[in-house]
Amino acid sequence: MPTPTELIEQYFVLAAQADTEPYFAQFAPDVVVEDDGQTHVGIDAVRAWRRSVPGVSYDVRGVADTSDGSQVVTTEISGDFPGSPVLLGFVFTFDADGRISRLVIAP
């Protein structure tokens, strides 16, 4: 089983690729993603959310563990959007199978 750090590295590699199926395979079927004030529940909602995200590049600046077992990743996001680049926090929670069960993206 990959470590949380390896799963996080994989997330950002797959998030930048044109082939989205490997990206979506990282998520649990009942995943919860919070981004930009909206909550997306389930893989179909995550697919719809992801289609609305502009193409960006990711530069991971740091990873820290939390007391509840999640990992907080500070990431610089650059792309064709107002205010680029921005620093965002990605909080990952993984299930027992190493899939993302919750992802919170916030400033």
C-alpha distances in whole Angstrom, upper triangle without the diagonal:
4,7,9,11,10,10,13,14,13,15,18,18,18,20,23,23,26,23,22,20,17,18,18,15,13,15,16,19,21,19,22,23,26,28,31,32,31,28,27,25,23,22,26,27,24,25,29,28,26,29,31,29,31,30,29,27,24,25,22,24,22,19,20,18,20,21,20,16,17,17,20,20,24,24,28,28,31,33,36,36,39,38,35,33,32,29,27,25,21,20,16,15,12,12,10,8,7,11,14,16,18,20,23,25,28,30
4,7,8,6,6,10,10,10,12,15,15,15,18,20,20,23,22,20,19,16,16,17,15,12,15,16,19,21,19,21,21,24,25,29,30,29,27,26,25,23,22,25,26,23,24,27,26,24,27,29,27,28,27,25,23,21,21,18,21,19,16,17,16,18,20,19,15,15,14,17,17,20,21,24,25,27,29,33,33,35,34,32,30,29,26,24,22,19,18,14,14,11,12,11,10,7,10,13,15,17,18,21,22,25,27
4,5,5,6,9,10,11,12,15,15,16,18,21,22,25,23,22,21,18,17,19,17,14,16,17,20,21,19,21,21,23,24,28,29,28,26,25,25,24,23,26,26,23,25,28,26,25,28,29,27,28,27,25,23,20,20,17,18,16,13,13,12,15,17,16,12,12,11,14,14,18,19,22,24,27,29,32,32,34,33,31,29,27,24,22,19,17,15,12,12,10,12,11,11,8,11,13,15,16,17,19,21,23,25
4,5,5,6,9,10,10,13,14,15,16,19,20,23,23,21,20,17,16,17,16,12,14,15,19,19,17,18,17,19,21,24,25,25,23,22,22,21,20,24,24,21,23,25,23,22,25,27,24,26,25,23,21,18,17,14,16,13,10,11,9,12,14,13,10,9,8,11,11,15,16,19,21,24,26,30,29,31,30,28,26,24,21,19,16,13,12,9,9,8,10,11,11,8,10,10,13,13,13,16,17,19,21
4,5,5,6,9,10,11,13,14,15,17,19,23,22,21,21,18,16,18,17,14,16,18,21,22,19,20,19,21,21,24,26,26,24,24,24,24,22,26,25,22,24,26,24,22,26,27,24,25,23,21,19,15,15,11,13,11,8,10,10,13,16,16,12,11,8,10,10,13,14,17,19,22,24,28,28,30,28,26,23,22,19,17,15,13,12,10,12,11,14,15,15,11,13,13,15,16,15,17,17,19,21
4,5,5,6,9,10,11,12,14,16,17,20,20,19,19,15,14,16,15,12,15,17,21,22,19,21,20,22,22,26,28,27,25,24,24,23,22,25,25,22,23,26,24,22,25,26,23,25,23,21,18,16,15,13,15,13,11,13,14,17,19,19,15,14,12,14,12,15,16,19,20,22,24,28,28,31,29,27,25,23,21,19,17,15,15,12,13,12,14,15,14,10,12,13,16,17,16,18,19,21,23
4,5,5,6,9,10,10,12,15,16,19,18,16,16,12,11,13,12,9,11,13,17,18,15,17,16,19,20,23,25,24,22,21,21,19,18,21,21,18,19,22,21,19,22,23,21,22,21,19,18,15,16,13,16,14,12,14,13,16,19,17,14,12,11,13,12,15,15,18,19,21,23,27,27,29,28,26,24,23,20,18,16,13,13,10,11,9,11,13,11,7,8,9,12,13,13,16,16,19,22
4,5,5,7,9,10,11,13,15,18,18,16,17,14,12,14,14,10,12,15,18,19,16,16,15,17,17,20,22,22,20,20,20,20,18,21,21,17,19,21,19,17,20,22,19,20,19,17,15,12,12,10,12,11,9,11,12,14,18,17,14,11,9,10,8,11,11,14,15,18,20,24,24,26,25,22,20,19,17,14,13,10,10,8,10,10,13,15,14,10,10,9,13,13,11,13,13,16,18
4,5,5,6,9,10,11,13,17,17,16,17,13,12,15,15,12,14,17,21,22,19,20,18,20,19,22,25,24,23,22,23,22,20,23,23,19,20,23,21,18,21,22,19,20,18,16,13,11,11,9,12,11,10,13,15,18,21,20,17,15,12,13,10,12,11,14,15,17,19,23,24,26,25,22,20,19,17,16,14,12,13,12,14,13,17,18,17,13,13,13,16,16,14,16,16,18,20
4,6,5,6,8,10,11,14,14,13,13,10,9,12,11,9,12,15,18,20,17,19,17,20,20,23,25,24,23,21,22,20,18,21,21,17,18,21,19,17,19,21,18,19,17,16,14,12,13,12,15,15,14,16,17,20,23,22,18,16,14,15,13,15,14,16,16,18,20,23,24,27,26,23,22,21,19,18,17,14,15,12,14,13,16,17,15,11,11,11,15,16,14,17,17,20,22
4,6,5,6,9,10,13,13,11,12,9,7,10,10,7,10,13,16,17,14,15,14,16,16,19,21,20,19,18,18,17,15,18,18,14,15,18,16,13,16,18,15,16,15,14,12,10,12,11,15,14,13,16,17,19,22,20,18,15,13,13,11,14,12,15,14,16,18,21,21,24,23,21,19,18,17,15,14,11,12,10,12,12,15,17,15,11,10,9,13,13,11,14,13,17,19
4,5,5,6,9,12,13,12,14,12,9,12,13,11,13,17,19,21,17,18,15,17,16,18,21,21,20,19,20,20,18,20,19,16,16,18,16,13,16,17,14,14,12,11,9,7,9,8,12,13,13,16,17,20,23,22,20,16,14,13,11,12,10,11,11,13,15,18,19,21,21,18,16,16,14,13,13,11,13,12,15,15,18,20,19,15,14,13,16,15,13,14,13,16,17
4,6,6,7,11,11,11,13,10,9,12,13,12,15,18,21,22,19,20,18,20,19,22,25,24,23,22,23,22,19,21,21,18,17,20,18,15,17,19,16,16,13,12,10,9,10,11,14,16,15,19,20,23,26,25,22,20,17,17,14,15,13,14,13,15,16,19,20,23,23,20,18,18,18,17,17,14,17,15,18,17,20,22,19,16,15,15,18,18,16,18,17,20,21
4,5,5,8,8,8,9,7,5,9,10,9,12,16,18,20,17,18,17,19,18,21,24,22,21,19,20,19,16,18,18,15,14,17,16,12,14,17,14,15,12,12,11,11,13,14,17,18,18,21,22,24,27,26,23,20,18,18,16,17,15,16,15,16,16,19,20,24,24,21,20,20,19,18,18,15,17,15,17,16,19,21,18,15,14,13,17,17,15,17,17,20,22
4,6,8,9,8,10,9,6,9,11,10,12,16,18,19,16,17,14,16,15,17,20,19,19,17,19,18,15,16,16,13,12,14,13,9,12,13,10,11,9,9,9,9,12,13,16,17,17,20,21,23,26,25,23,19,17,17,14,15,13,14,12,13,13,16,17,20,20,18,17,17,16,15,15,13,15,14,17,17,19,22,20,17,15,13,16,16,13,15,14,17,19
4,7,9,9,12,11,9,12,14,14,16,20,21,23,20,20,18,19,17,19,22,22,22,20,22,21,18,19,19,16,15,17,15,11,13,14,11,11,8,7,7,8,11,13,16,18,19,22,24,26,29,28,26,22,20,19,16,16,13,13,11,11,11,14,16,19,19,16,16,16,17,16,17,15,18,17,20,20,23,25,23,20,18,17,20,19,17,18,16,19,20
4,6,7,10,9,8,12,13,14,16,20,21,23,21,22,19,21,20,22,25,24,24,21,23,21,18,19,20,16,15,17,16,12,13,15,13,12,9,10,10,11,14,16,20,21,22,25,26,28,32,30,28,25,23,22,19,20,17,17,15,15,14,16,18,22,23,20,19,20,20,20,20,18,21,20,22,21,24,26,23,20,18,18,21,21,19,21,19,22,23
4,6,9,10,9,12,14,15,17,21,21,24,22,23,20,22,21,23,26,24,24,22,23,21,18,18,19,16,14,16,16,12,11,14,13,12,9,11,12,14,18,19,23,25,25,28,29,31,34,33,30,27,26,25,22,23,20,20,17,17,15,16,19,22,24,21,21,22,23,22,23,21,23,22,24,24,26,28,25,23,20,20,23,23,21,22,21,24,25
4,6,7,8,10,11,13,15,18,19,22,20,22,20,23,22,24,27,25,24,21,22,20,16,17,18,15,13,15,16,12,12,15,15,15,13,14,15,17,20,21,25,26,26,29,29,31,34,32,30,27,25,25,23,24,22,22,20,20,18,20,22,26,27,24,24,25,25,24,24,22,23,22,23,22,24,25,22,21,18,18,21,22,20,23,22,25,27
4,6,5,6,9,10,12,15,16,18,16,18,16,19,18,21,23,21,20,17,18,16,13,13,14,12,9,12,13,9,10,13,12,13,12,14,15,16,19,20,24,25,24,27,27,29,31,29,27,24,23,23,21,23,20,21,19,19,18,20,21,24,26,23,23,23,24,22,22,19,21,19,20,19,21,23,20,18,16,15,18,18,17,20,19,22,25
4,5,5,6,9,11,13,14,17,16,18,17,20,20,23,25,23,21,18,18,15,11,12,15,12,10,13,14,12,12,16,16,17,16,18,18,19,22,22,26,26,25,28,28,29,32,29,27,24,23,24,23,25,23,24,22,23,22,23,24,28,29,27,26,26,26,24,24,21,22,19,20,18,19,21,18,17,14,14,17,18,18,21,21,24,27
4,6,5,7,10,13,14,17,15,18,17,20,21,24,26,24,22,19,19,16,13,15,16,14,12,16,16,13,15,18,17,18,17,17,17,17,20,20,24,24,22,25,25,27,29,27,24,22,21,22,21,23,21,22,21,22,22,24,25,28,29,26,26,26,25,23,22,19,20,17,18,16,17,19,16,14,12,13,16,17,17,20,20,24,26
4,5,6,8,11,13,15,13,15,14,17,17,20,22,20,19,16,16,14,11,13,14,11,10,13,13,10,12,15,14,15,14,15,15,14,17,17,21,21,20,22,23,24,27,25,22,19,18,19,17,19,18,19,17,19,19,21,22,25,26,23,23,22,22,19,19,16,17,14,16,15,16,18,16,13,11,11,14,14,13,16,16,20,22
4,5,6,9,10,12,11,13,12,16,16,19,21,19,17,14,13,11,8,10,11,8,7,11,11,9,12,14,14,16,16,17,18,17,20,20,23,23,22,24,24,24,27,24,22,20,19,20,19,21,20,22,20,21,21,23,23,26,27,25,25,24,23,21,20,16,17,15,15,14,15,17,15,13,10,10,12,13,13,16,17,20,23
4,5,8,9,12,11,14,14,18,19,22,24,22,19,16,15,12,9,12,14,11,11,15,15,13,15,18,18,20,19,20,20,19,22,21,25,24,22,24,23,24,27,24,21,19,19,21,20,23,22,24,22,24,24,26,27,30,30,28,27,27,26,23,22,18,18,15,15,13,13,15,12,11,8,9,12,14,14,18,19,23,26
4,7,10,12,10,13,13,16,17,21,22,20,18,15,15,12,10,13,14,11,12,16,15,13,16,19,17,20,19,19,19,17,20,18,21,21,19,20,20,21,23,21,18,16,16,17,17,20,19,21,20,23,23,26,26,29,29,26,26,24,23,20,19,15,15,12,12,10,11,13,10,8,5,6,9,11,11,15,16,20,23
4,6,8,6,9,10,13,15,19,20,18,15,12,11,9,7,11,11,9,10,14,13,12,15,17,17,20,20,20,20,19,21,20,23,22,20,21,20,20,22,19,17,15,15,17,17,20,19,22,21,23,24,26,26,28,28,27,26,24,23,20,18,14,14,11,10,9,9,12,10,9,5,5,6,8,9,13,15,19,22
4,5,5,9,11,15,17,21,21,19,15,13,10,8,7,11,12,10,12,15,15,15,18,20,20,23,23,23,24,22,25,23,26,24,22,22,21,21,22,19,17,15,17,19,19,23,22,25,24,27,27,29,29,31,31,30,29,27,26,23,20,17,15,12,11,9,8,10,9,9,5,6,5,9,11,14,17,21,24
4,6,9,12,15,18,21,21,18,15,12,9,6,5,8,10,10,11,14,15,15,17,20,20,23,24,25,26,25,27,26,29,28,25,26,24,24,25,22,20,19,20,22,23,25,25,28,26,29,29,30,30,32,33,31,31,29,28,25,23,19,18,15,14,12,11,13,12,13,9,9,8,11,13,16,19,22,26
4,7,10,13,16,20,19,16,12,10,6,4,6,9,10,10,12,14,14,16,18,20,20,24,25,25,27,25,28,26,29,27,25,25,23,22,23,19,19,17,19,21,22,25,25,27,26,29,29,30,29,31,32,31,31,29,27,24,22,18,17,14,13,12,11,14,13,14,10,10,7,9,12,14,17,21,24
4,7,10,13,17,16,14,10,8,6,5,6,10,9,8,11,13,12,13,16,18,17,21,22,22,23,22,24,22,25,24,21,21,20,19,21,17,16,14,16,17,18,21,21,24,22,25,26,27,26,28,29,28,27,25,24,20,18,15,13,11,10,10,10,13,13,12,9,7,5,6,8,11,14,17,21
4,7,10,13,13,10,7,6,5,6,8,11,9,8,12,13,11,13,16,17,16,20,21,21,23,21,23,22,24,23,21,21,19,18,20,17,16,14,15,16,17,19,20,22,21,24,24,26,24,26,26,26,25,23,21,18,16,13,11,10,10,11,12,16,16,15,12,9,6,5,6,8,11,14,18
4,6,10,10,8,6,5,7,8,9,11,9,7,11,11,9,10,14,14,13,17,18,18,19,18,20,19,21,20,19,19,19,18,20,17,17,14,15,14,15,17,17,19,17,20,21,22,21,22,22,22,22,19,18,14,13,10,10,10,10,12,14,18,18,16,13,9,8,6,5,6,8,11,15
4,7,7,6,4,6,9,12,13,14,11,10,13,13,10,12,15,14,13,16,18,18,19,18,20,19,21,20,19,19,19,18,20,18,18,15,15,14,15,16,16,18,17,19,20,21,19,20,20,20,20,17,16,13,11,10,10,11,12,15,17,21,21,19,16,12,11,8,6,5,6,8,12
4,6,5,7,8,11,14,15,15,12,10,13,13,9,10,13,11,10,13,16,15,17,16,18,18,19,19,19,20,20,19,22,20,20,17,16,14,14,15,14,15,14,16,17,18,15,16,16,17,17,14,14,10,10,9,11,12,15,17,20,23,23,21,18,15,14,11,8,6,5,7,10
4,6,9,11,14,17,18,18,14,13,16,14,11,12,14,12,11,13,16,15,18,17,19,19,20,21,21,22,23,22,24,23,23,20,19,17,16,16,15,16,14,16,16,17,14,14,14,15,16,13,13,11,12,12,14,16,18,21,23,27,27,25,22,18,18,15,12,9,7,7,9
4,7,10,13,17,18,18,15,14,17,15,12,15,17,14,14,17,20,19,21,20,22,22,23,23,23,23,23,22,24,22,23,20,20,18,18,18,18,19,17,20,20,20,17,17,17,19,19,16,16,13,14,14,14,17,18,21,23,27,28,26,23,19,18,15,13,10,9,9,11
4,7,10,13,15,15,11,11,14,12,9,12,15,12,13,16,19,19,22,21,23,23,25,25,24,24,24,23,25,23,23,20,20,19,19,20,20,20,19,21,21,21,18,19,20,20,21,19,19,15,15,15,15,16,18,20,22,26,26,24,21,18,16,13,12,10,10,11,14
4,6,10,12,13,9,9,13,12,9,12,15,14,14,18,20,21,23,22,24,23,25,25,23,23,23,21,23,20,21,18,19,18,19,20,20,22,20,23,23,23,21,22,23,23,23,21,20,17,16,14,14,15,15,17,19,22,23,21,18,15,13,10,10,9,10,12,15
4,7,8,9,5,6,9,9,7,10,13,12,13,17,19,20,22,21,24,23,26,25,24,24,24,23,24,22,22,19,20,19,20,21,21,22,20,23,23,23,21,23,24,24,24,22,22,18,17,15,15,15,15,16,17,21,21,20,16,13,12,10,10,10,12,14,18
4,7,8,6,7,10,11,10,12,15,15,16,20,22,23,25,24,26,25,28,27,25,25,24,23,24,21,21,18,20,20,21,23,23,25,23,26,26,27,25,27,27,27,27,25,24,21,19,17,16,15,14,15,15,19,19,18,15,12,10,9,11,12,14,17,21
4,6,5,6,9,10,11,12,15,16,17,21,22,23,25,24,27,26,28,28,26,26,25,24,25,22,21,19,21,21,22,24,24,26,24,27,26,28,26,29,29,29,29,27,26,23,21,18,17,16,15,15,14,17,17,16,13,11,10,10,12,14,16,19,23
4,5,5,6,9,10,10,12,15,15,19,20,21,23,22,25,24,27,27,25,26,25,25,27,23,22,20,21,22,22,24,23,25,23,25,25,26,25,28,29,28,28,26,26,22,21,18,18,16,15,15,15,17,16,16,12,11,10,11,12,15,17,20,23
4,5,5,6,9,10,11,13,15,18,20,21,24,24,27,27,30,30,28,29,28,28,30,27,26,23,24,24,24,26,25,27,24,26,25,25,25,27,29,28,28,27,27,24,23,20,20,19,19,18,18,21,20,19,16,14,14,14,15,17,18,21,25
4,5,5,6,9,10,11,13,17,19,20,22,22,26,25,28,28,27,28,27,26,28,25,25,22,23,23,23,24,23,25,22,24,23,24,22,25,26,25,26,24,25,21,21,18,18,17,18,18,19,22,21,20,16,14,13,13,13,14,16,18,22
4,5,5,6,9,10,11,14,16,17,19,19,22,22,25,25,23,24,24,24,26,23,22,19,20,20,19,21,20,21,19,21,20,21,20,23,24,23,23,22,22,19,18,15,16,15,15,16,17,20,19,17,14,11,12,11,10,12,13,16,20
4,5,5,6,9,10,13,15,17,19,19,23,23,26,26,25,27,27,27,30,27,26,23,22,22,22,23,21,22,20,21,20,21,20,23,25,23,24,23,23,21,21,18,19,17,18,18,19,22,20,19,15,14,14,14,14,16,16,19,22
4,5,5,7,9,13,15,17,20,20,24,25,27,28,27,29,29,29,31,29,28,25,25,24,23,24,22,23,20,21,20,20,19,22,23,23,24,23,23,21,21,19,20,19,21,21,22,25,24,22,19,17,17,16,15,16,16,19,22
4,5,5,7,11,13,15,17,18,21,22,24,25,24,26,26,26,28,26,25,22,22,21,20,21,19,20,17,18,17,17,16,19,20,20,20,19,20,17,18,16,17,17,18,19,21,24,23,22,18,15,16,14,12,13,13,15,18
4,5,5,8,10,12,14,15,19,19,22,23,23,25,25,26,29,26,25,22,21,20,19,20,17,18,15,16,15,16,15,18,20,18,19,18,19,16,17,15,17,16,18,19,21,24,22,20,17,15,16,15,13,14,13,16,18
4,6,8,10,12,16,17,21,22,25,26,26,28,29,30,32,30,29,26,25,24,22,23,20,20,17,17,15,15,15,18,20,19,20,20,21,19,20,18,20,20,22,23,24,27,25,24,20,18,19,18,16,17,16,19,21
4,6,9,12,15,17,20,22,25,26,26,28,29,29,32,30,29,26,25,23,22,22,19,19,15,16,14,13,12,15,17,17,18,18,19,18,19,18,20,20,23,24,26,29,28,25,22,20,20,19,16,16,15,17,19
4,7,8,12,13,17,18,21,22,23,25,26,27,30,28,27,24,22,20,19,18,16,15,12,12,10,11,10,13,15,14,15,14,16,14,16,15,18,18,21,22,24,28,26,24,21,18,20,18,15,15,12,14,16
4,6,10,12,16,18,21,23,24,26,28,29,32,31,30,26,24,22,20,19,16,14,11,10,7,7,8,11,13,12,13,14,16,15,17,17,20,21,24,25,27,31,29,26,23,21,23,21,18,18,15,16,17
4,7,10,14,16,19,22,23,26,28,29,32,31,30,26,24,22,19,18,15,14,10,9,6,7,9,13,14,12,13,14,16,16,18,17,20,21,24,25,27,30,28,25,23,21,23,22,19,19,16,18,18
4,7,10,13,16,18,20,23,25,26,30,29,28,24,21,19,16,15,12,10,6,5,4,7,9,12,13,10,10,11,13,13,15,15,18,19,22,23,27,29,28,25,23,20,23,21,18,17,14,16,16
4,7,10,13,16,17,21,23,25,29,28,27,23,20,18,15,14,10,8,6,5,6,10,12,14,14,10,9,11,12,12,15,14,18,18,22,23,26,29,27,24,22,20,23,21,18,18,15,17,16
4,6,9,12,14,17,20,22,25,25,23,20,17,15,11,10,6,6,5,7,9,13,14,16,15,12,10,10,10,10,12,11,15,15,19,20,24,26,25,21,20,18,21,19,16,16,13,15,14
4,6,9,12,15,18,21,24,25,23,20,16,14,10,9,5,5,7,8,12,15,16,18,16,13,10,10,9,10,12,12,15,16,20,21,25,27,26,22,22,20,23,21,17,17,15,15,15
4,6,8,12,15,17,21,21,19,16,13,11,7,6,4,6,9,11,15,18,19,20,18,15,13,12,9,10,10,10,13,14,17,18,22,24,24,20,20,18,20,19,16,16,13,14,14
4,7,10,14,16,20,21,20,17,13,11,7,5,5,7,10,13,17,20,20,21,18,16,13,12,9,10,10,11,14,15,19,20,24,26,26,22,22,20,23,21,17,17,15,15,14
4,7,10,13,17,18,16,14,10,8,6,5,7,10,13,16,20,23,23,24,21,19,16,14,11,11,10,10,12,13,16,18,22,24,24,20,21,19,21,19,16,16,15,15,14
4,7,10,14,15,13,10,7,6,4,7,9,13,15,19,22,25,25,26,23,21,19,17,13,12,10,9,10,10,13,15,18,20,21,17,18,16,18,16,14,14,14,15,15
4,7,10,12,10,9,6,5,7,9,12,15,18,22,25,28,27,28,25,24,21,19,15,14,11,11,9,10,12,14,18,19,21,17,18,16,18,16,15,14,15,15,16
4,7,8,7,6,5,6,9,12,15,18,21,24,27,31,30,30,28,27,25,22,18,16,13,12,9,10,10,12,15,17,18,16,17,15,16,15,14,14,16,16,18
4,5,6,5,6,7,11,13,16,20,22,26,29,32,30,31,28,28,26,22,19,16,13,12,9,10,10,13,15,17,19,17,18,16,16,14,14,13,15,16,17
4,6,7,9,11,14,17,20,24,26,30,32,35,34,34,32,31,29,26,22,20,16,16,12,13,12,14,16,17,20,18,19,18,17,16,16,16,18,18,20
4,6,9,11,15,18,21,24,26,29,32,35,33,34,32,31,29,26,23,20,16,15,11,11,9,11,13,14,17,16,17,15,14,13,14,14,17,18,20
4,7,10,13,16,19,23,24,28,31,33,32,33,32,30,29,26,22,19,16,14,10,9,7,9,11,12,14,13,14,13,12,12,13,14,17,18,20
4,7,10,13,16,19,21,24,27,30,28,30,28,27,25,22,19,16,12,10,7,6,5,7,10,13,15,12,12,10,10,9,10,10,13,15,17
4,6,10,12,16,18,22,24,27,26,27,26,24,22,19,16,13,10,8,6,5,7,9,13,15,16,13,13,11,12,11,10,10,12,13,15
4,7,10,13,15,19,22,25,23,24,22,21,19,16,13,10,6,6,4,6,9,12,16,18,19,16,16,13,14,12,10,9,10,10,12
4,6,10,12,16,19,22,21,22,20,18,16,13,10,8,5,5,6,8,11,14,17,20,20,17,16,14,16,13,11,10,9,11,11
4,7,10,13,17,20,19,19,17,15,13,10,7,6,5,6,9,11,15,17,21,24,24,20,20,17,19,16,13,12,10,10,9
4,6,10,13,16,16,17,15,12,10,8,6,5,6,7,11,13,16,18,22,25,25,21,20,17,20,17,14,13,10,10,10
4,7,10,13,13,14,12,9,6,6,4,6,9,10,14,16,20,22,26,28,28,24,23,20,23,20,16,15,12,12,10
4,7,10,10,11,10,7,5,5,6,7,10,11,15,17,20,22,26,29,28,24,23,20,22,20,16,15,11,12,11
4,7,8,10,9,5,4,7,9,11,14,15,19,20,24,26,29,32,31,27,26,23,25,23,19,18,15,15,14
4,6,9,9,6,7,9,12,13,16,17,21,22,26,27,30,33,32,29,27,24,26,24,21,20,16,17,16
4,7,9,7,9,12,15,16,19,20,23,25,28,30,33,36,35,32,29,27,29,26,23,22,18,19,18
4,6,6,8,10,13,14,18,19,22,24,27,29,32,36,35,31,29,26,28,25,21,20,16,16,15
4,6,8,9,13,14,18,20,23,25,29,31,34,38,37,34,31,28,29,27,23,21,17,16,15
4,6,7,10,12,16,18,22,24,28,30,34,37,36,33,31,28,29,26,22,20,16,15,12
3,5,9,11,15,17,20,23,26,29,32,35,34,31,29,26,28,25,21,20,16,15,13
4,7,10,13,15,19,21,25,27,31,34,33,30,28,25,27,24,21,19,15,14,12
4,6,10,12,16,19,22,25,28,32,31,28,26,23,25,22,18,16,12,11,8
4,7,10,13,16,20,22,26,29,29,25,24,21,23,20,16,14,10,9,7
4,6,10,13,16,19,23,26,26,23,21,18,19,16,12,10,7,6,5
4,6,10,13,16,20,23,23,20,19,15,17,13,10,8,6,5,6
4,6,10,13,16,19,20,16,15,12,13,10,7,6,5,7,9
4,7,10,14,17,18,15,14,10,11,8,6,5,6,8,11
4,6,10,13,14,11,10,7,8,6,5,7,9,12,15
4,7,10,11,9,8,6,6,5,6,9,12,15,18
4,7,8,5,5,4,5,7,9,12,15,18,21
4,5,5,5,6,6,9,12,15,18,21,24
4,6,7,10,9,13,15,18,21,24,28
4,6,9,10,13,16,19,22,25,28
4,7,9,11,13,17,19,22,25
4,6,9,11,14,17,20,23
4,6,7,11,13,17,20
4,7,10,14,17,20
4,7,10,13,17
4,7,10,13
4,6,10
4,7
4
